[in-house]
Amino acid sequence: MERSGRQLSNAAIRLQADVHENWLYEHRDVKAYADRVRAQIRQDKISAAAAGQTELAEQLKSENAQLLARNKALAGQLHVVQQAFAEARADQMDGTIGCAELDRIGAMQDRISDLEAAHRKVTMERDTAVIEGLRLRRDLSATHAALVIAERRSAVSD
């Protein structure tokens, strides 16, 4: 729609994409993208920049939610492996453990190490995304302040 110059209203986007009328409001990054394109078409650089910041912030929120879900899944897997490991240890203490069971325990220990490393990585990625989100909020506030100042200057010059 942007390239063809067709109308870029929310209703037109919804009809073109064949989605429910609330879809754009549930996918704020897409709505922010449309807002940015509309501002660019109007050659409103300040609104385009603000919408671009909103778009990026919404994308980061979405990515952070995905990372949190992945982190939760990894924590669940870690719990299952730790429980199996504890059961294997109890069997070992009973003296009824064989070579195959020792191999299984070793494999579980390796899996625990892998899961812990993945957990640390996802946690670091989440923390990075949160920090970036805070930076974007700060930048958005600065952009908003610049917009307010520009609007005041425009009102004074009129």
SEMAR-285716 format. One record per residue: residue number from 1; residue in three letters; x, y, z of N, C-alpha, C in turn. Coordinates in steps of 0.02 Angstrom, whole numbers. Layout:
(NUM,'ALA',(X,Y,Z),(X,Y,Z),(X,Y,Z))
...
***
This chain:
(1,'MET',(42,-59,0),(0,0,0),(44,63,0))
(2,'GLU',(99,59,37),(145,116,41),(174,130,-28))
(3,'ARG',(197,77,-63),(228,87,-128),(179,109,-181))
(4,'SER',(118,84,-178),(69,100,-230),(35,167,-218))
(5,'GLY',(43,195,-159),(12,259,-144),(-61,253,-125))
(6,'ARG',(-83,191,-114),(-153,180,-93),(-163,206,-23))
(7,'GLN',(-225,218,-6),(-243,243,60),(-214,197,114))
(8,'LEU',(-187,226,166),(-153,188,218),(-188,196,285))
(9,'SER',(-255,195,285),(-292,201,348),(-292,133,382))
(10,'ASN',(-306,133,447),(-310,70,484),(-362,24,454))
(11,'ALA',(-418,52,433),(-471,11,404),(-448,-20,337))
(12,'ALA',(-412,19,297),(-388,-7,233),(-337,-63,244))
(13,'ILE',(-294,-54,293),(-244,-105,309),(-279,-168,332))
(14,'ARG',(-328,-161,376),(-365,-218,403),(-400,-256,347))
(15,'LEU',(-431,-220,301),(-466,-252,245),(-417,-288,199))
(16,'GLN',(-361,-255,184),(-311,-284,139),(-281,-348,170))
(17,'ALA',(-268,-346,235),(-238,-403,269),(-289,-456,289))
(18,'ASP',(-353,-438,284),(-408,-484,303),(-400,-508,374))
(19,'VAL',(-395,-459,421),(-389,-475,492),(-445,-440,530))
(20,'HIS',(-455,-461,592),(-507,-432,635),(-491,-359,647))
(21,'GLU',(-542,-320,660),(-532,-248,668),(-488,-229,728))
(22,'ASN',(-482,-273,777),(-439,-260,835),(-367,-283,824))
(23,'TRP',(-353,-315,769),(-287,-345,758),(-231,-293,763))
(24,'LEU',(-239,-235,732),(-187,-184,734),(-173,-160,805))
(25,'TYR',(-225,-158,845),(-216,-135,914),(-185,-189,958))
(26,'GLU',(-190,-252,937),(-157,-307,972),(-85,-314,949))
(27,'HIS',(-69,-291,889),(-1,-295,861),(25,-223,853))
(28,'ARG',(44,-195,909),(62,-124,911),(122,-107,868))
(29,'ASP',(167,-155,858),(226,-140,816),(204,-128,744))
(30,'VAL',(155,-166,720),(130,-157,652),(93,-90,646))
(31,'LYS',(53,-74,697),(17,-10,697),(67,48,698))
(32,'ALA',(119,42,738),(170,95,740),(205,102,673))
(33,'TYR',(216,46,639),(246,48,572),(200,87,525))
(34,'ALA',(135,72,527),(88,107,484),(86,182,502))
(35,'ASP',(88,198,566),(90,268,588),(152,303,561))
(36,'ARG',(209,267,563),(272,297,538),(268,310,463))
(37,'VAL',(241,262,426),(235,270,353),(189,328,337))
(38,'ARG',(132,332,373),(86,388,361),(121,455,374))
(39,'ALA',(160,459,427),(196,521,443),(248,537,390))
(40,'GLN',(281,485,364),(330,495,311),(296,521,247))
(41,'ILE',(238,493,232),(201,516,173),(182,589,181))
(42,'ARG',(163,608,242),(145,679,256),(208,722,263))
(43,'GLN',(267,690,261),(331,724,271),(335,758,339))
(44,'ASP',(306,725,389),(308,748,458),(363,710,494))
(45,'LYS',(424,738,492),(483,703,517),(479,689,592))
(46,'ILE',(452,735,629),(448,725,702),(401,668,719))
(47,'SER',(342,667,689),(295,612,702),(323,546,676))
(48,'ALA',(357,548,619),(386,487,592),(439,460,640))
(49,'ALA',(480,504,668),(532,482,715),(500,453,778))
(50,'ALA',(449,487,802),(415,462,863),(382,394,849))
(51,'ALA',(350,387,792),(319,323,775),(372,269,765))
(52,'GLY',(429,287,737),(484,240,728),(510,215,796))
(53,'GLN',(514,261,844),(535,242,912),(483,195,943))
(54,'THR',(419,212,934),(366,169,961),(369,100,928))
(55,'GLU',(379,99,863),(383,35,827),(439,-8,855))
(56,'LEU',(497,21,864),(554,-16,891),(541,-39,963))
(57,'ALA',(512,4,1003),(496,-15,1072),(447,-73,1074))
(58,'GLU',(397,-72,1031),(347,-126,1029),(379,-191,1004))
(59,'GLN',(424,-186,956),(459,-246,933),(500,-276,990))
(60,'LEU',(532,-233,1029),(573,-257,1085),(529,-289,1139))
(61,'LYS',(470,-259,1150),(424,-289,1199),(403,-359,1176))
(62,'SER',(388,-365,1112),(368,-430,1086),(425,-481,1092))
(63,'GLU',(485,-460,1074),(542,-504,1078),(556,-523,1151))
(64,'ASN',(549,-475,1196),(560,-489,1266),(509,-541,1291))
(65,'ALA',(446,-535,1270),(395,-584,1290),(413,-653,1265))
(66,'GLN',(439,-657,1204),(460,-721,1176),(519,-750,1216))
(67,'LEU',(566,-707,1234),(624,-729,1273),(602,-753,1342))
(68,'LEU',(555,-718,1372),(531,-739,1438),(496,-807,1433))
(69,'ALA',(458,-817,1380),(425,-883,1371),(476,-937,1360))
(70,'ARG',(528,-923,1321),(582,-972,1309),(618,-987,1375))
(71,'ASN',(631,-935,1413),(664,-942,1477),(622,-987,1524))
(72,'LYS',(557,-977,1525),(512,-1017,1566),(514,-1090,1543))
(73,'ALA',(513,-1102,1478),(516,-1170,1452),(582,-1204,1471))
(74,'LEU',(637,-1167,1465),(702,-1195,1484),(705,-1211,1559))
(75,'ALA',(676,-1167,1599),(675,-1180,1671),(634,-1243,1686))
(76,'GLY',(579,-1253,1650),(539,-1314,1659),(578,-1376,1639))
(77,'GLN',(614,-1372,1584),(655,-1429,1562),(709,-1443,1614))
(78,'LEU',(740,-1391,1639),(792,-1398,1689),(764,-1433,1751))
(79,'HIS',(705,-1415,1772),(674,-1446,1830),(664,-1521,1819))
(80,'VAL',(639,-1539,1760),(628,-1610,1745),(694,-1649,1746))
(81,'VAL',(745,-1621,1716),(810,-1655,1714),(839,-1660,1785))
(82,'GLN',(833,-1608,1825),(858,-1610,1893),(822,-1663,1934))
(83,'GLN',(757,-1668,1923),(719,-1719,1959),(741,-1789,1939))
(84,'ALA',(751,-1800,1875),(775,-1865,1852),(845,-1879,1879))
(85,'PHE',(886,-1828,1882),(953,-1836,1909),(950,-1855,1983))
(86,'ALA',(906,-1823,2020),(899,-1839,2091),(877,-1912,2100))
(87,'GLU',(830,-1933,2058),(807,-2003,2062),(865,-2051,2046))
(88,'ALA',(905,-2034,1996),(962,-2076,1977),(1012,-2079,2034))
(89,'ARG',(1023,-2023,2067),(1068,-2021,2124),(1043,-2067,2181))
(90,'ALA',(978,-2064,2193),(949,-2106,2245),(960,-2180,2227))
(91,'ASP',(950,-2196,2163),(962,-2265,2141),(1036,-2284,2152))
(92,'GLN',(1080,-2238,2138),(1151,-2251,2145),(1169,-2264,2218))
(93,'MET',(1138,-2227,2262),(1151,-2236,2333),(1127,-2305,2358))
(94,'ASP',(1075,-2331,2325),(1050,-2397,2343),(1098,-2452,2320))
(95,'GLY',(1147,-2436,2280),(1195,-2484,2256),(1169,-2528,2199))
(96,'THR',(1112,-2510,2171),(1083,-2551,2118),(1093,-2520,2049))
(97,'ILE',(1142,-2477,2043),(1152,-2442,1980),(1205,-2477,1939))
(98,'GLY',(1192,-2480,1874),(1239,-2513,1828),(1274,-2463,1783))
(99,'CYS',(1314,-2488,1737),(1351,-2445,1690),(1305,-2405,1646))
(100,'ALA',(1251,-2436,1623),(1204,-2400,1580),(1173,-2341,1617))
(101,'GLU',(1157,-2353,1681),(1128,-2300,1721),(1178,-2243,1733))
(102,'LEU',(1241,-2261,1744),(1293,-2210,1752),(1300,-2168,1689))
(103,'ASP',(1296,-2202,1631),(1299,-2165,1567),(1239,-2118,1562))
(104,'ARG',(1181,-2141,1583),(1121,-2099,1580),(1128,-2039,1626))
(105,'ILE',(1157,-2050,1685),(1168,-1994,1732),(1217,-1944,1702))
(106,'GLY',(1270,-1969,1671),(1318,-1924,1638),(1285,-1883,1583))
(107,'ALA',(1242,-1915,1544),(1206,-1879,1491),(1160,-1826,1521))
(108,'MET',(1128,-1843,1578),(1085,-1794,1611),(1125,-1736,1637))
(109,'GLN',(1184,-1750,1665),(1226,-1695,1690),(1246,-1649,1632))
(110,'ASP',(1262,-1678,1575),(1278,-1637,1516),(1218,-1595,1496))
(111,'ARG',(1159,-1625,1497),(1098,-1589,1478),(1085,-1532,1527))
(112,'ILE',(1096,-1545,1591),(1087,-1492,1642),(1135,-1434,1627))
(113,'SER',(1197,-1450,1611),(1246,-1397,1595),(1223,-1358,1534))
(114,'ASP',(1198,-1393,1483),(1174,-1359,1422),(1115,-1314,1438))
(115,'LEU',(1068,-1339,1478),(1009,-1299,1496),(1028,-1238,1538))
(116,'GLU',(1074,-1247,1584),(1096,-1190,1624),(1129,-1137,1580))
(117,'ALA',(1170,-1158,1532),(1202,-1110,1486),(1149,-1075,1444))
(118,'ALA',(1100,-1112,1419),(1046,-1081,1380),(1006,-1033,1423))
(119,'HIS',(994,-1051,1485),(957,-1008,1532),(995,-942,1542))
(120,'ARG',(1061,-948,1553),(1102,-887,1562),(1099,-843,1499))
(121,'LYS',(1103,-875,1441),(1102,-837,1378),(1035,-802,1369))
(122,'VAL',(980,-837,1380),(914,-806,1371),(904,-750,1422))
(123,'THR',(928,-761,1483),(922,-709,1534),(962,-647,1514))
(124,'MET',(1021,-657,1487),(1062,-601,1465),(1027,-565,1407))
(125,'GLU',(999,-603,1359),(964,-571,1303),(904,-532,1327))
(126,'ARG',(867,-561,1376),(810,-525,1403),(832,-461,1437))
(127,'ASP',(884,-465,1477),(909,-405,1512),(931,-352,1462))
(128,'THR',(964,-374,1409),(986,-327,1357),(925,-294,1324))
(129,'ALA',(873,-334,1311),(812,-306,1280),(778,-257,1327))
(130,'VAL',(778,-272,1392),(748,-226,1441),(787,-160,1442))
(131,'ILE',(852,-165,1443),(894,-104,1443),(882,-64,1380))
(132,'GLU',(878,-98,1323),(865,-63,1259),(797,-31,1261))
(133,'GLY',(748,-65,1290),(681,-37,1296),(681,27,1337))
(134,'LEU',(720,26,1392),(725,87,1434),(759,143,1395))
(135,'ARG',(810,126,1356),(844,177,1316),(796,207,1265))
(136,'LEU',(756,163,1235),(708,187,1185),(654,231,1217))
(137,'ARG',(633,213,1278),(585,256,1313),(615,325,1325))
(138,'ARG',(678,326,1345),(711,390,1357),(715,430,1292))
(139,'ASP',(734,396,1237),(738,430,1172),(670,455,1150))
(140,'LEU',(618,414,1162),(550,434,1144),(529,495,1183))
(141,'SER',(547,497,1247),(531,556,1288),(566,618,1261))
(142,'ALA',(629,609,1241),(666,666,1213),(634,689,1147))
(143,'THR',(613,641,1106),(580,658,1043),(515,694,1056))
(144,'HIS',(478,670,1106),(414,702,1124),(427,773,1148))
(145,'ALA',(478,783,1189),(495,850,1213),(513,895,1154))
(146,'ALA',(551,869,1106),(569,908,1047),(507,926,1007))
(147,'LEU',(460,880,1003),(398,893,966),(358,948,1000))
(148,'VAL',(354,946,1066),(317,997,1104),(350,1065,1093))
(149,'ILE',(416,1067,1095),(452,1131,1084),(439,1156,1013))
(150,'ALA',(442,1110,964),(430,1130,895),(359,1156,885))
(151,'GLU',(312,1124,918),(242,1147,912),(233,1214,945))
(152,'ARG',(266,1226,1001),(263,1292,1034),(293,1346,990))
(153,'ARG',(350,1331,959),(382,1379,915),(338,1395,855))
(154,'SER',(306,1343,829),(261,1352,772),(202,1395,791))
(155,'ALA',(175,1384,852),(117,1423,875),(137,1495,886))
(156,'VAL',(198,1507,912),(222,1575,924),(234,1611,859))
(157,'SER',(260,1575,808),(275,1608,744),(212,1623,704))
(158,'ASP',(158,1588,720),(94,1601,685),(65,1664,711))
***
